[in-house]
C-alpha cells in the first residue's frame, strides 16, 4: 500500500519523466512527498505557475519528451492556463497536474475550488479529474498517450487532495506507446503524379514530429529535387536556413518574393504545418476553404485535414513517416525547378541585407552579430513582440530545435523556455530574447535560473513601450497614444540583485564585447539593450507609420 501521491510519481517514472516543473501547493502535498522519494525525477521549483507551464513546454520541445508541470487549484491553475494555450497551438505534448480540494467538499465553492473540466475543456486535448486513487496509473497512462498521439498537445488532470492521500496498491502501467500514422502507397503514388505535372512546386514545413534526422532527410530530398522550401511561422529550425533550397520564413509580413511564390504555386506541399493565420498571411496566401493551389496537406491528425482547407491530396501521416516514404520515391527534378529554387534562395539572401534603423543600438546588427557569434546548435527562445521580427529576418537557424517561440504569440515565454532548455541541454548555449514588456511578464524566473545554475543569457530589447500594440495604435489611431508607454526598472541592476550578471548596452559597437562577457560570466546573465523607440519594426519607424496612416 502506498498513498496516491507515490502511486502517481511511480507512474511518471514508468513514463520516463526526468523533470517536473512546479509551484508548490497544499492541495498536492502527497505528490510532492512522492517526488521526495524519487531518484529519477528532478523537481524544479518555479516562481509563478505560468512560468512553470512554459518551462514544461520548453522542456518538451528540447528533450522530445512530454513536458510535466504541477500546480495548485484555482489561482495556480488559471495562472498556468497560458502555458496550456501555448502547448495547444504549438502542438507540444504536455501534462499539467492540478491539485484540487477534496471530494468531500466538491461543488460547494470550497477554498480555491473551480470547474477544471469547464476551464480547460477548450484549451487542452483532454481535461479530467481523477476520482479514484486506484485508477491513477490508468489516467496517467491515458494522459501521456493523448498528449503524444496524432497532433500532440496538452492534457490536464485534476487531483483531489483526498485521492492523493488515500492508500492503494494500484500497479504501475508500462510506458505509453502512441500509434504513428503512415502514408498509404496510393497516396504516395498520387503525390508522385502531382509532382511530375507541377511547374511551380512549393514546400512549407512546420508542425510537430520533427527531429534532427528527419530534418536532414528533408534537406536531402529538397536537394535532389531542387524544391524550394519555406518554413511556417516560427518553425525556422525545421530546415537549415543556409541551405540552397531555403526560400524563407512564411511568418508575419513575409518577403514579397516568398509570398508571391506561395500564392502562385501550382502545387503546394504542406508537411506538418496547419497553415494557420500567421503562416498564410491571414488566409490570403492560401485561401480557405478552397486554395487556388493544388494542396497536398500532410498532417498527423485526421481531424486537422479538411478542418480549414479542402486539400487536393490529404495525407494523414506523421512527419517522419511521410518524409521517409517520400525519400523512397524515385522522383526526378523537372526543368525549370532549379532556376526557380535558386531565385527564391537569392531573394531570401537579399532580405538579410540590413535596412538601417534609428538609434545608436541597431537590432539588425545585433542579430547579425548573434548569427556570427553563436554556435550552430545554440538555442534561442523568444516570447512575442516586434523585437522578434529582427530575429526572424536576420538570424539564420541552422540545426533542429534551436528555436523556441510560441506560435500563439504569448508574451513572457522566452525566459522560462530558455531555462528549461538549459536544464535539458546544459552543454548548449541558450539565449532568451525579450522585449521590456515581454520580460516583465515572467522576469521573476531569473531567480529560478540562478537557483538551478541555468546559465542562460537574456537580451532585453528595451524601448519603453508595448511596441507591437503601439505599432497597431499608430496605424489605426495615429498620434493618439494611450496604454502603451512603460516605465522600467534598471534591468541590469535587477539582474545583479538576483545574483545574475547584468550590463547595459547603448551602442551597437558595445554589443559583441558585452555578449562575450555575459558568456564568460559563468552564471545567468542579462543585457539591457537600450533601443530607439522609433525603431518599431524591421522596415518602418513610428513616424513613418503615423505619416502613412494620417495620409491614408
C-alpha positions as CSV (number, residue, x, y, z in Angstrom):
1,X,0.0,0.0,0.0
2,X,1.2,3.5,-0.9
3,X,-0.6,6.8,-0.8
4,X,-1.9,8.1,-4.1
5,X,0.9,10.7,-4.4
6,X,3.5,7.9,-4.5
7,X,1.4,5.9,-7.0
8,X,1.3,8.9,-9.2
9,X,5.0,9.6,-9.1
10,X,5.8,5.9,-9.8
11,X,3.7,6.1,-12.9
12,X,5.5,9.2,-14.0
13,X,8.8,7.3,-13.6
14,X,7.4,4.5,-15.7
15,X,6.6,7.1,-18.4
16,X,10.3,8.1,-18.4
17,X,9.7,11.6,-16.9
18,X,13.0,13.0,-15.7
19,X,12.0,16.6,-14.8
20,X,8.8,18.3,-13.4
21,X,8.3,22.0,-13.0
22,X,6.0,23.3,-10.3
23,X,4.9,25.9,-7.8
24,X,4.1,24.0,-4.6
25,X,0.6,23.9,-3.2
26,X,-1.0,22.3,-0.2
27,X,-3.5,20.6,-2.5
28,X,-0.9,18.2,-3.8
29,X,1.5,17.7,-0.8
30,X,1.2,14.0,-1.2
31,X,2.5,14.2,-4.8
32,X,5.4,16.3,-3.5
33,X,6.1,13.6,-1.0
34,X,6.2,11.1,-3.8
35,X,8.7,13.3,-5.6
36,X,10.8,13.5,-2.4
37,X,11.4,9.7,-2.7
38,X,12.1,9.7,-6.5
39,X,15.8,9.5,-7.5
40,X,14.8,9.6,-11.2
41,X,12.8,12.8,-11.4
42,X,14.3,16.3,-10.8
43,X,11.8,18.8,-9.3
44,X,12.3,22.4,-10.4
45,X,10.5,25.0,-8.3
46,X,9.4,28.0,-10.2
47,X,8.2,31.4,-9.2
48,X,4.8,31.6,-11.0
49,X,2.6,28.9,-12.5
50,X,2.6,30.4,-15.9
51,X,6.4,30.1,-15.9
52,X,6.2,26.5,-14.7
53,X,3.9,25.6,-17.6
54,X,6.1,27.4,-20.1
55,X,9.1,25.6,-18.8
56,X,7.3,22.3,-19.2
57,X,6.6,23.3,-22.8
58,X,10.2,24.3,-23.4
59,X,11.5,21.1,-21.9
60,X,9.2,19.0,-24.1
61,X,10.5,20.8,-27.3
62,X,14.1,20.4,-26.5
63,X,14.1,16.9,-25.0
64,X,11.5,15.4,-27.3
65,X,9.7,14.0,-24.3
66,X,6.3,15.0,-22.8
67,X,6.6,18.0,-20.5
68,X,5.2,17.8,-17.0
69,X,4.1,20.5,-14.6
70,X,2.3,20.6,-11.2
71,X,0.2,23.5,-9.9
72,X,-2.4,24.0,-7.3
73,X,-6.1,24.7,-7.6
74,X,-7.9,27.9,-8.6
75,X,-5.3,30.7,-8.9
76,X,-2.4,28.4,-9.6
77,X,-4.3,26.5,-12.4
78,X,-5.6,29.7,-14.0
79,X,-2.0,31.1,-13.9
80,X,-0.9,28.0,-15.7
81,X,-3.6,28.2,-18.4
82,X,-1.4,30.4,-20.6
83,X,1.1,27.6,-20.9
84,X,-1.7,25.2,-21.9
85,X,-2.8,27.6,-24.6
86,X,0.8,27.7,-25.9
87,X,1.1,24.0,-25.9
88,X,-2.2,23.5,-27.7
89,X,-1.5,26.0,-30.5
90,X,2.1,24.8,-30.8
91,X,1.2,21.1,-30.7
92,X,3.5,20.4,-27.7
93,X,2.9,17.2,-25.7
94,X,2.4,18.3,-22.1
95,X,0.6,17.0,-19.0
96,X,-0.4,19.5,-16.3
97,X,-1.4,18.1,-12.9
98,X,-3.6,20.3,-10.8
99,X,-4.2,19.8,-7.1
100,X,-7.9,20.1,-6.2
101,X,-10.0,20.4,-3.0
102,X,-11.0,17.0,-1.5
103,X,-14.1,15.2,-2.9
104,X,-15.9,15.8,0.4
105,X,-16.3,19.5,-0.3
106,X,-16.9,19.3,-4.1
107,X,-19.5,21.7,-5.6
108,X,-19.6,23.9,-2.5
109,X,-17.3,26.6,-4.0
110,X,-14.7,25.5,-1.4
111,X,-11.4,27.3,-1.0
112,X,-9.9,27.9,-4.4
113,X,-12.4,25.4,-6.0
114,X,-13.1,25.7,-9.7
115,X,-14.5,23.6,-12.5
116,X,-11.4,22.1,-14.1
117,X,-13.2,20.5,-17.0
118,X,-15.0,23.7,-17.9
119,X,-11.9,25.9,-17.6
120,X,-9.6,23.7,-19.6
121,X,-12.0,21.9,-21.8
122,X,-11.4,24.3,-24.7
123,X,-7.7,24.8,-24.1
124,X,-6.5,21.2,-23.8
125,X,-6.9,18.0,-25.8
126,X,-8.4,16.4,-22.7
127,X,-9.2,17.7,-19.2
128,X,-10.4,15.3,-16.5
129,X,-10.5,14.7,-12.7
130,X,-9.2,11.5,-11.2
131,X,-11.8,10.4,-8.6
132,X,-10.3,7.0,-7.6
133,X,-6.7,6.6,-6.4
134,X,-6.6,3.0,-7.8
135,X,-7.2,4.5,-11.3
136,X,-4.3,7.0,-11.1
137,X,-2.0,4.8,-13.3
138,X,-4.7,4.3,-15.8
139,X,-5.5,8.1,-16.1
140,X,-1.8,9.0,-16.3
141,X,-1.2,6.4,-19.0
142,X,-4.1,7.7,-21.0
143,X,-2.9,11.3,-20.5
144,X,0.5,10.5,-21.9
145,X,-1.0,8.6,-24.8
146,X,-3.3,11.5,-25.7
147,X,-0.6,14.2,-25.3
148,X,1.7,12.4,-27.8
149,X,-0.8,10.9,-30.3
150,X,-1.9,12.4,-33.6
151,X,-1.5,16.1,-33.3
152,X,0.4,16.3,-29.9
153,X,-0.9,18.7,-27.3
154,X,-1.6,19.4,-23.6
155,X,-3.7,17.3,-21.2
156,X,-4.9,18.5,-17.8
157,X,-5.5,16.1,-14.9
158,X,-7.2,17.2,-11.7
159,X,-6.0,15.5,-8.5
160,X,-8.4,15.9,-5.5
161,X,-6.4,16.1,-2.3
162,X,-8.0,13.1,-0.7
163,X,-7.3,11.0,-3.8
164,X,-3.6,11.7,-3.4
165,X,-3.6,10.9,0.3
166,X,-5.7,7.8,0.2
167,X,-3.8,4.4,0.3
168,X,-4.0,2.0,-2.6
169,X,-2.0,-0.8,-4.2
170,X,-2.5,0.0,-7.9
171,X,0.1,-1.5,-10.1
172,X,2.2,0.6,-12.4
173,X,1.3,0.6,-16.1
174,X,4.0,0.1,-18.7
175,X,5.3,3.2,-20.6
176,X,2.8,4.7,-23.1
177,X,3.3,3.8,-26.8
178,X,1.3,6.1,-29.0
179,X,0.5,5.0,-32.6
180,X,2.1,6.6,-35.6
181,X,0.2,7.3,-38.8
182,X,1.9,6.5,-42.1
183,X,1.0,7.4,-45.7
184,X,-0.6,4.8,-48.0
185,X,1.1,3.6,-51.2
186,X,-1.7,5.0,-53.2
187,X,-1.3,8.5,-51.6
188,X,2.4,8.5,-52.4
189,X,1.7,7.4,-56.0
190,X,-0.8,10.3,-56.4
191,X,1.8,12.7,-55.0
192,X,4.4,11.5,-57.5
193,X,1.9,12.2,-60.3
194,X,1.2,15.7,-59.0
195,X,4.9,16.4,-58.7
196,X,5.5,15.1,-62.2
197,X,3.0,17.6,-63.6
198,X,4.0,20.6,-61.5
199,X,5.8,23.6,-62.9
200,X,5.9,25.8,-59.7
201,X,6.0,23.5,-56.7
202,X,6.5,24.9,-53.2
203,X,7.0,23.2,-49.9
204,X,6.1,24.6,-46.4
205,X,7.4,22.8,-43.4
206,X,6.1,23.1,-39.8
207,X,4.2,21.4,-37.1
208,X,5.1,18.5,-34.7
209,X,7.0,15.3,-35.1
210,X,10.4,16.6,-36.3
211,X,13.9,15.5,-35.3
212,X,17.4,16.2,-36.4
213,X,17.4,13.1,-38.6
214,X,14.0,13.9,-40.2
215,X,15.2,17.4,-40.9
216,X,18.4,16.1,-42.6
217,X,16.3,13.7,-44.7
218,X,14.1,16.5,-45.9
219,X,17.1,18.6,-46.8
220,X,18.4,15.6,-48.9
221,X,15.1,15.3,-50.7
222,X,14.9,19.1,-51.4
223,X,18.5,19.0,-52.8
224,X,17.7,16.0,-55.1
225,X,14.5,17.6,-56.5
226,X,15.5,21.2,-56.5
227,X,12.4,22.0,-54.4
228,X,12.1,25.5,-52.8
229,X,11.3,25.1,-49.1
230,X,9.7,27.6,-46.8
231,X,9.1,27.2,-43.1
232,X,5.9,28.0,-41.3
233,X,5.6,30.8,-38.7
234,X,8.3,30.4,-36.0
235,X,9.4,27.0,-37.4
236,X,12.7,28.3,-38.8
237,X,14.7,25.5,-37.2
238,X,12.9,22.8,-39.3
239,X,15.3,23.5,-42.3
240,X,18.8,24.8,-42.4
241,X,18.5,28.5,-43.4
242,X,21.8,28.3,-45.2
243,X,20.6,25.5,-47.5
244,X,20.4,26.5,-51.2
245,X,16.8,25.3,-51.2
246,X,15.7,27.5,-48.4
247,X,13.2,30.1,-49.5
248,X,12.5,31.9,-46.3
249,X,10.1,32.2,-43.3
250,X,6.4,32.3,-44.1
251,X,5.7,34.4,-41.0
252,X,4.3,37.8,-40.2
253,X,5.0,40.2,-43.1
254,X,6.9,37.7,-45.4
255,X,9.2,38.8,-48.1
256,X,7.2,39.8,-51.3
257,X,9.0,37.2,-53.4
258,X,8.2,34.4,-51.0
259,X,4.6,35.5,-50.6
260,X,4.2,35.5,-54.4
261,X,5.9,32.1,-54.8
262,X,3.4,30.6,-52.3
263,X,0.4,32.3,-53.8
264,X,1.3,31.4,-57.4
265,X,2.5,27.8,-56.7
266,X,0.7,25.3,-58.8
267,X,1.5,22.6,-56.2
268,X,1.8,23.4,-52.5
269,X,3.0,20.6,-50.2
270,X,2.5,21.4,-46.6
271,X,4.3,18.9,-44.3
272,X,3.2,19.0,-40.7
273,X,2.1,22.6,-40.8
274,X,-1.5,23.5,-40.0
275,X,-1.3,26.5,-42.4
276,X,-2.6,28.9,-39.7
277,X,-3.4,32.5,-39.9
278,X,0.2,33.8,-39.4
279,X,1.7,31.4,-42.0
280,X,-0.8,32.2,-44.6
281,X,-0.9,36.0,-44.0
282,X,-4.5,35.9,-42.8
283,X,-5.5,33.1,-45.2
284,X,-4.6,35.2,-48.2
285,X,-1.6,33.2,-49.5
286,X,-3.6,30.0,-49.1
287,X,-7.3,30.8,-49.4
288,X,-9.8,28.9,-47.2
289,X,-11.6,26.7,-47.7
290,X,-10.6,26.2,-51.4
291,X,-7.0,27.0,-52.1
292,X,-6.1,28.2,-55.6
293,X,-3.0,25.9,-55.5
294,X,-3.3,22.2,-55.7
295,X,-2.7,21.5,-52.0
296,X,-1.1,18.4,-50.6
297,X,-1.6,18.6,-46.9
298,X,0.3,16.2,-44.7
299,X,-0.6,16.1,-41.0
300,X,-0.5,13.5,-38.2
301,X,-4.2,14.2,-37.2
302,X,-7.1,13.3,-39.4
303,X,-9.1,15.9,-37.6
304,X,-6.9,18.7,-38.9
305,X,-7.1,17.6,-42.5
306,X,-10.1,19.4,-44.1
307,X,-10.7,21.5,-41.0
308,X,-9.8,24.7,-42.8
309,X,-8.6,23.7,-46.3
310,X,-10.0,21.4,-48.8
311,X,-6.8,19.6,-50.0
312,X,-6.3,18.1,-53.4
313,X,-4.5,15.3,-51.6
314,X,-4.9,15.0,-47.8
315,X,-2.4,12.6,-46.2
316,X,-2.8,11.5,-42.6
317,X,0.8,10.7,-41.5
318,X,3.4,11.7,-39.0
319,X,6.1,13.9,-40.4
320,X,8.8,11.3,-40.0
321,X,6.8,8.5,-41.7
322,X,5.8,10.8,-44.6
323,X,9.4,12.1,-45.3
324,X,10.8,8.6,-45.1
325,X,8.2,7.5,-47.7
326,X,9.0,10.5,-49.9
327,X,12.7,9.6,-49.7
328,X,11.9,6.2,-51.2
329,X,10.1,7.7,-54.2
330,X,12.1,7.7,-57.4
331,X,11.2,11.3,-58.3
332,X,13.2,13.4,-60.8
333,X,13.7,17.2,-60.7
334,X,11.8,18.9,-63.6
335,X,13.2,21.5,-66.0
336,X,12.8,25.0,-64.5
337,X,12.7,23.9,-60.9
338,X,16.4,24.6,-60.3
339,X,16.2,28.2,-61.6
340,X,13.1,28.9,-59.5
341,X,14.6,27.4,-56.4
342,X,17.8,29.4,-56.9
343,X,15.9,32.6,-57.5
344,X,13.9,32.2,-54.3
345,X,17.0,31.5,-52.3
346,X,18.6,34.6,-53.7
347,X,15.6,36.6,-52.7
348,X,15.9,35.2,-49.2
349,X,19.6,36.2,-49.0
350,X,18.6,39.7,-50.1
351,X,16.3,40.1,-47.1
352,X,19.4,39.7,-44.8
353,X,20.9,42.9,-46.2
354,X,20.0,45.2,-43.3
355,X,17.7,48.1,-43.5
356,X,19.2,50.7,-41.2
357,X,17.0,51.6,-38.2
358,X,17.3,54.7,-36.0
359,X,19.3,54.9,-32.8
360,X,22.8,54.1,-31.7
361,X,22.0,50.5,-30.9
362,X,20.6,48.8,-34.0
363,X,18.8,45.5,-33.6
364,X,19.5,44.4,-37.2
365,X,23.2,44.5,-36.4
366,X,22.7,42.8,-33.0
367,X,21.0,39.8,-34.7
368,X,23.7,39.6,-37.4
369,X,26.3,39.6,-34.6
370,X,24.4,36.8,-32.9
371,X,24.4,34.9,-36.1
372,X,28.1,35.2,-36.3
373,X,29.0,34.6,-32.6
374,X,26.7,31.7,-31.6
375,X,27.5,28.0,-32.3
376,X,25.2,26.3,-34.8
377,X,23.4,24.4,-32.0
378,X,22.7,27.4,-29.8
379,X,19.0,27.7,-28.7
380,X,17.2,31.0,-28.9
381,X,13.9,31.4,-27.0
382,X,11.6,34.3,-27.5
383,X,8.1,35.4,-26.4
384,X,6.1,37.9,-28.5
385,X,6.7,41.4,-29.7
386,X,8.0,43.4,-32.6
387,X,11.6,42.8,-31.4
388,X,11.2,39.2,-32.6
389,X,10.9,40.4,-36.2
390,X,14.6,41.3,-36.2
391,X,15.5,37.7,-35.1
392,X,13.1,36.2,-37.7
393,X,14.7,38.3,-40.5
394,X,18.4,38.4,-39.7
395,X,19.3,35.3,-37.8
396,X,19.8,32.0,-39.6
397,X,18.7,28.9,-37.8
398,X,21.0,26.0,-38.7
399,X,20.2,22.9,-36.6
400,X,17.0,21.4,-35.4
401,X,15.4,22.5,-32.2
402,X,17.3,25.8,-31.9
403,X,14.2,28.0,-32.0
404,X,11.7,28.1,-29.1
405,X,8.9,30.5,-29.8
406,X,5.2,30.3,-29.2
407,X,3.1,30.5,-32.4
408,X,0.2,31.7,-30.3
409,X,2.1,35.0,-29.7
410,X,2.3,34.6,-25.9
411,X,4.4,37.2,-24.1
412,X,6.7,36.1,-21.3
413,X,7.7,32.8,-22.8
414,X,11.3,33.4,-23.7
415,X,13.0,33.2,-20.3
416,X,11.1,30.2,-18.8
417,X,11.6,28.3,-22.0
418,X,15.3,29.2,-22.1
419,X,15.7,28.0,-18.5
420,X,14.1,24.6,-19.3
421,X,16.2,24.3,-22.5
422,X,19.4,24.9,-20.5
423,X,18.4,22.4,-17.8
424,X,17.7,19.8,-20.6
425,X,20.8,20.6,-22.6
426,X,23.4,22.1,-20.2
427,X,26.2,22.0,-22.7
428,X,24.4,24.1,-25.3
429,X,24.4,27.9,-25.4
430,X,20.9,29.2,-24.6
431,X,19.8,32.8,-25.3
432,X,16.4,34.3,-24.3
433,X,15.3,37.4,-26.2
434,X,12.5,39.5,-24.8
435,X,11.1,43.0,-25.1
436,X,10.9,45.1,-22.0
437,X,7.2,44.4,-21.7
438,X,7.7,40.7,-22.5
439,X,10.4,40.2,-20.0
440,X,8.4,41.7,-17.1
441,X,5.7,39.1,-17.7
442,X,8.0,36.3,-16.3
443,X,11.2,38.1,-15.3
444,X,11.0,36.7,-11.8
445,X,12.0,33.3,-13.2
446,X,15.5,34.7,-13.4
447,X,15.6,33.6,-9.7
448,X,14.9,30.1,-10.9
449,X,17.8,30.3,-13.3
450,X,20.1,31.4,-10.5
451,X,18.8,28.8,-8.1
452,X,19.4,25.9,-10.5
453,X,22.5,27.2,-12.3
454,X,20.8,27.5,-15.6
455,X,23.2,29.9,-17.2
456,X,21.1,31.4,-19.9
457,X,21.8,34.8,-21.4
458,X,18.8,37.1,-21.6
459,X,18.7,40.1,-24.0
460,X,16.0,42.6,-23.0
461,X,15.2,44.8,-26.0
462,X,14.2,47.9,-24.1
463,X,12.3,50.7,-25.9
464,X,10.0,51.7,-23.1
465,X,6.7,50.6,-24.6
466,X,4.5,47.7,-25.7
467,X,5.9,48.0,-29.2
468,X,3.5,45.8,-31.2
469,X,0.4,47.4,-29.8
470,X,2.0,50.9,-30.3
471,X,2.6,50.0,-33.9
472,X,-1.1,49.0,-34.4
473,X,-2.2,52.0,-32.4
474,X,-0.3,54.3,-34.8
475,X,-1.7,52.6,-37.8
476,X,-5.3,52.8,-36.6
477,X,-5.4,55.9,-34.4
478,X,-2.2,57.9,-35.4
479,X,-0.8,60.1,-32.7
480,X,-3.4,59.1,-30.1
481,X,-1.0,57.2,-27.8
482,X,-2.5,55.7,-24.7
483,X,-1.8,52.5,-22.7
484,X,1.4,51.5,-24.4
485,X,4.1,53.5,-22.6
486,X,6.2,51.8,-20.0
487,X,8.4,53.0,-17.1
488,X,11.0,50.2,-16.5
489,X,13.5,49.3,-13.7
490,X,17.2,49.2,-14.3
491,X,17.2,45.7,-15.8
492,X,21.0,45.3,-15.4
493,X,20.7,46.2,-11.7
494,X,17.7,44.0,-11.3
495,X,19.7,41.0,-12.7
496,X,22.5,41.7,-10.3
497,X,20.0,41.7,-7.4
498,X,19.1,38.1,-8.4
499,X,22.7,37.1,-8.4
500,X,23.0,37.2,-12.2
501,X,25.4,39.1,-14.4
502,X,23.9,42.4,-15.7
503,X,25.1,45.0,-18.1
504,X,23.5,47.8,-20.1
505,X,24.3,48.3,-23.8
506,X,23.5,51.5,-25.6
507,X,25.6,51.3,-28.7
508,X,25.9,48.7,-31.5
509,X,29.7,48.6,-31.1
510,X,29.4,47.6,-27.4
511,X,27.3,44.5,-28.1
512,X,29.9,42.0,-29.1
513,X,32.1,42.7,-26.0
514,X,29.1,42.7,-23.7
515,X,27.7,39.5,-25.0
516,X,31.1,37.8,-24.7
517,X,31.3,39.0,-21.1
518,X,27.9,37.5,-20.4
519,X,29.0,34.2,-21.9
520,X,32.2,34.2,-19.8
521,X,30.4,35.2,-16.5
522,X,29.7,31.6,-15.7
523,X,26.2,32.4,-14.4
524,X,22.8,33.6,-15.7
525,X,23.3,36.9,-17.4
526,X,21.1,39.8,-18.7
527,X,22.0,42.5,-21.2
528,X,19.7,45.6,-21.2
529,X,19.7,46.7,-24.8
530,X,18.5,50.3,-25.0
531,X,16.9,50.8,-28.4
532,X,15.4,53.9,-30.0
533,X,11.5,53.9,-29.7
534,X,11.3,55.0,-33.3
535,X,12.9,51.6,-34.4
536,X,9.5,49.9,-34.0
537,X,9.7,47.4,-36.9
538,X,12.4,46.0,-39.2
539,X,11.1,48.2,-42.0
540,X,9.3,51.2,-40.6
541,X,9.7,53.8,-37.9
542,X,6.8,55.2,-35.8
543,X,7.0,58.4,-37.7
544,X,6.6,56.7,-41.0
545,X,3.7,54.5,-39.8
546,X,2.0,57.6,-38.4
547,X,2.5,59.6,-41.5
548,X,1.2,56.9,-43.7
549,X,-1.9,56.4,-41.5
550,X,-2.7,60.2,-41.5
551,X,-2.2,60.4,-45.2
552,X,-4.4,57.4,-45.9
